[in-house]
Amino acid sequence: MSIRVKKLIGTILLVALVVVYALVAMTVAVARLSESGPLAHLAFFVISGVLWILPAMGVIKWLMLPPRPGN
């Protein structure tokens, strides 16, 4: 796979990840935090705001892998 195609796929994956993750986080927040206090809201949004980095790191690591010989 060429580097250009790999970067295109990685970019699309990262954008899709952020959109889907944000929708899931909002849905969970609305369903679970409706009657919680401000500290619970703060804790949830801090944790969910940092948690998306883990799958994004996987995509970025894949992007940084050197191309296989012959490609």
Steps between C-alpha positions, in 0.01 A plus 500: 500500500643835406563765763242734346224238515600405854482864613161544334363190674650614832348845468157358424531257793598777742215728394250213522638404841455851637147534364381159622673538836345843556153370419542202733636719780210744465247216502651349813514841667135574428386153609711471817577850623163670482456512878866504605683789657760723341793293631367188329464698177852634532645154569311341211600763246864505613524120475309476172695793360828317556381146425463552124877540479555124548339385173641804321848396610446162335410662169797737522738213583370315194562810290858522627591140408752487217365367170564136423771422247363472150212744556 
